Amino acid sequence: MKQILLKTEGISKYFHDPQTFQVLKSIDLEVRRGEFLSLVGKSGSGKSTLMYLLSTMDMDFEGKLQINNIELTGKKPDYLARFRNEHIGFVFQFHFLLPEFTALENVMIPALKLAKFPESEIKKRAMEKLDILGIADQADKVSSKLSGGQQQRVAIARALINNPLLIMGDEPTGNLDSVNSKIVFDTFRKLTQELGQTIIAVTHDDDFAAKTDRIIEMKDGRIL
């Protein structure tokens, strides 16, 4: 049995504007290393809110969150920001690449920000990530000139640059046609199988979800 990477205990979340509303209700969840998990549910089910909390972007909740045996509840914002940059990679529905930067430069950004390695080493690592994703030949092309599928793969390479414990995907295929959606799914599958990467993806795509290791379905702020 693989080691537990992420664990929540009794997570409840309230919104208070315009009136108090409980959006998450006592969420207990365990995610193991190397697992490819999808979070599904109708709009308003709480899945995106839960993703936001699991990624430490919002720590205003009741309950506990542990990642890699580190208790993150109550940690200061500066600590959480560094933890995120070092241990969590993000892939969104829109790629959020800087259009005037090359693919390689976009991938390097989180590692330059973390500043753990010299720029020459970061460049080498960025090229390795682009190579894993099959787009090393696009490294010097500005991102605005890439296709939608290529842009999303650059975004995945950027998410991988700091060798994160966990990748969070928020509708990672939501902007793509079926061909590019398959490429992105196959890329995620390769990362879990060959690199042992752990991935949690919020998705409305039933085909995408059905092929992941485990589906977590949410309704009315609870896990079904």
C-alpha positions as CSV (number, residue, x, y, z in Angstrom):
1,M,0.0,0.0,0.0
2,K,1.4,3.4,-1.0
3,Q,2.1,6.0,1.6
4,I,-0.5,8.7,2.2
5,L,0.6,12.0,0.8
6,L,-2.4,14.2,1.5
7,K,-4.9,13.9,4.3
8,T,-7.8,16.0,5.6
9,E,-9.8,15.6,8.8
10,G,-13.3,17.1,9.2
11,I,-12.8,20.0,6.8
12,S,-15.8,22.4,6.9
13,K,-15.9,25.7,5.0
14,Y,-18.3,28.6,5.3
15,F,-18.9,31.6,3.1
16,H,-20.3,34.7,4.9
17,D,-21.3,37.0,2.1
18,P,-24.1,38.0,1.6
19,Q,-25.2,35.5,4.4
20,T,-23.5,32.5,6.1
21,F,-23.6,29.4,4.0
22,Q,-21.7,26.1,4.6
23,V,-20.1,25.1,1.3
24,L,-18.0,22.1,2.6
25,K,-19.3,19.7,5.3
26,S,-16.8,17.6,7.3
27,I,-14.5,16.4,4.5
28,D,-12.3,13.4,5.3
29,L,-10.0,12.5,2.4
30,E,-6.8,10.5,1.9
31,V,-4.7,10.6,-1.3
32,R,-1.8,8.2,-1.7
33,R,1.5,8.9,-3.5
34,G,1.4,8.2,-7.2
35,E,-2.4,8.3,-7.3
36,F,-4.3,10.0,-10.2
37,L,-7.6,11.2,-8.7
38,S,-10.5,13.1,-10.3
39,L,-12.9,15.4,-8.3
40,V,-16.3,15.6,-10.0
41,G,-19.7,17.0,-9.2
42,K,-22.2,19.5,-10.5
43,S,-21.6,23.3,-10.2
44,G,-22.0,24.3,-6.6
45,S,-21.1,20.9,-5.2
46,G,-18.0,22.3,-3.5
47,K,-15.3,20.5,-5.7
48,S,-13.5,23.7,-6.7
49,T,-13.6,25.1,-3.2
50,L,-12.1,21.9,-1.9
51,M,-9.4,22.0,-4.5
52,Y,-8.6,25.6,-3.4
53,L,-8.2,24.4,0.2
54,L,-6.2,21.3,-0.6
55,S,-3.8,23.5,-2.5
56,T,-3.3,25.8,0.6
57,M,-4.6,28.9,-1.3
58,D,-7.4,29.3,1.2
59,M,-6.8,28.2,4.8
60,D,-9.9,29.8,6.3
61,F,-11.6,26.5,7.3
62,E,-12.4,24.2,10.2
63,G,-10.5,20.9,10.4
64,K,-7.0,19.8,9.5
65,L,-4.9,19.5,6.3
66,Q,-1.7,17.5,6.1
67,I,0.6,17.2,3.1
68,N,3.6,14.9,3.3
69,N,3.0,14.5,7.1
70,I,3.3,18.3,7.5
71,E,0.4,19.9,9.4
72,L,-0.4,23.0,7.4
73,T,-3.4,24.3,9.4
74,G,-2.4,27.4,11.2
75,K,0.8,28.1,9.2
76,K,1.7,31.7,8.3
77,P,1.0,32.9,4.7
78,D,4.7,33.3,3.9
79,Y,5.4,29.7,4.9
80,L,2.4,28.5,2.8
81,A,3.4,30.5,-0.3
82,R,6.9,28.9,-0.2
83,F,5.4,25.4,0.5
84,R,3.1,25.8,-2.5
85,N,5.9,26.9,-4.9
86,E,8.1,24.1,-3.8
87,H,5.7,21.2,-3.4
88,I,2.5,21.9,-5.5
89,G,2.3,22.4,-9.3
90,F,-0.8,23.9,-10.8
91,V,-2.4,23.3,-14.2
92,F,-5.5,25.4,-14.9
93,Q,-8.2,25.4,-17.6
94,F,-6.4,28.3,-19.2
95,H,-2.6,28.0,-19.5
96,F,-1.6,31.4,-18.1
97,L,1.6,31.5,-20.1
98,L,3.3,34.8,-20.6
99,P,2.8,35.3,-24.4
100,E,6.0,37.2,-25.1
101,F,8.1,34.6,-23.3
102,T,9.4,31.4,-25.0
103,A,8.1,28.0,-23.9
104,L,11.4,27.5,-22.1
105,E,11.3,30.8,-20.2
106,N,7.7,30.2,-19.1
107,V,8.7,26.8,-17.7
108,M,11.7,28.3,-15.8
109,I,9.6,31.0,-13.9
110,P,8.6,29.0,-10.8
111,A,12.1,27.7,-10.3
112,L,13.7,31.1,-10.7
113,K,11.2,32.4,-8.1
114,L,12.1,29.5,-5.7
115,A,15.8,30.3,-6.3
116,K,17.1,26.9,-5.1
117,F,19.4,26.4,-8.1
118,P,21.5,28.6,-10.4
119,E,19.9,29.7,-13.7
120,S,22.0,27.4,-15.8
121,E,20.7,24.4,-13.8
122,I,17.1,25.6,-14.0
123,K,17.4,26.0,-17.7
124,K,18.7,22.4,-18.0
125,R,15.8,21.1,-15.8
126,A,13.2,23.0,-17.8
127,M,14.5,21.4,-21.0
128,E,14.2,18.0,-19.4
129,K,10.6,18.7,-18.5
130,L,9.8,19.9,-22.0
131,D,11.5,16.7,-23.3
132,I,9.3,14.5,-21.1
133,L,6.3,16.2,-22.5
134,G,7.5,15.8,-26.1
135,I,7.8,19.5,-26.9
136,A,11.5,20.1,-26.4
137,D,11.6,21.2,-30.1
138,Q,9.3,24.1,-29.2
139,A,11.5,25.4,-26.4
140,D,12.6,28.6,-28.2
141,K,9.2,29.5,-29.7
142,V,7.2,32.3,-28.0
143,S,4.2,30.8,-26.3
144,S,1.7,32.9,-28.3
145,K,2.8,31.0,-31.4
146,L,2.1,27.5,-30.0
147,S,-1.1,25.5,-30.5
148,G,-3.6,25.1,-27.7
149,G,-2.4,21.6,-26.9
150,Q,1.3,22.7,-26.9
151,Q,0.5,25.6,-24.6
152,Q,-1.2,23.3,-22.1
153,R,1.8,20.9,-22.2
154,V,4.1,23.9,-21.5
155,A,1.9,24.7,-18.6
156,I,2.3,21.1,-17.3
157,A,6.1,21.3,-17.7
158,R,6.0,24.6,-15.7
159,A,4.0,22.8,-13.0
160,L,6.7,20.1,-12.9
161,I,9.8,22.3,-12.8
162,N,10.2,22.3,-9.0
163,N,9.6,18.5,-8.8
164,P,6.4,18.9,-6.8
165,L,4.9,16.3,-4.5
166,L,1.5,17.0,-6.0
167,I,-0.1,18.4,-9.2
168,M,-3.5,20.1,-8.9
169,G,-5.4,20.4,-12.1
170,D,-8.5,22.7,-12.3
171,E,-10.4,21.7,-15.5
172,P,-7.1,21.0,-17.2
173,T,-8.8,19.9,-20.5
174,G,-11.7,22.3,-20.2
175,N,-10.4,24.6,-23.0
176,L,-9.3,21.8,-25.4
177,D,-10.8,19.8,-28.2
178,S,-11.0,16.0,-27.9
179,V,-7.6,15.3,-29.6
180,N,-5.7,17.7,-27.3
181,S,-7.7,16.5,-24.2
182,K,-6.5,13.0,-24.9
183,I,-2.9,14.3,-25.2
184,V,-3.2,16.0,-21.8
185,F,-4.8,13.0,-20.2
186,D,-2.1,10.7,-21.6
187,T,0.5,13.1,-20.3
188,F,-0.9,13.0,-16.8
189,R,-1.1,9.2,-17.0
190,K,2.5,9.0,-18.1
191,L,3.6,11.2,-15.2
192,T,1.9,9.0,-12.6
193,Q,3.0,5.7,-14.1
194,E,6.6,6.6,-15.0
195,L,7.5,9.3,-12.5
196,G,5.2,8.4,-9.6
197,Q,3.6,11.8,-9.7
198,T,0.4,12.4,-7.6
199,I,-2.3,14.3,-9.5
200,I,-5.7,15.6,-8.3
201,A,-7.9,17.1,-11.1
202,V,-11.2,18.8,-10.9
203,T,-13.1,18.0,-14.1
204,H,-16.5,18.1,-15.8
205,D,-15.2,15.6,-18.5
206,D,-16.8,12.2,-17.7
207,D,-14.4,10.4,-20.1
208,F,-11.4,12.0,-18.4
209,A,-12.7,11.1,-14.9
210,A,-13.5,7.5,-15.9
211,K,-9.9,6.8,-16.8
212,T,-8.4,8.1,-13.6
213,D,-7.4,5.8,-10.7
214,R,-10.2,7.0,-8.5
215,I,-13.2,9.3,-8.8
216,I,-14.3,11.5,-5.8
217,E,-17.8,12.6,-6.4
218,M,-19.2,15.6,-4.5
219,K,-22.7,16.8,-3.8
220,D,-23.9,19.6,-1.6
221,G,-20.5,20.0,0.0
222,R,-20.0,16.4,0.9
223,I,-18.1,13.5,-0.6
224,L,-20.6,10.8,-1.8
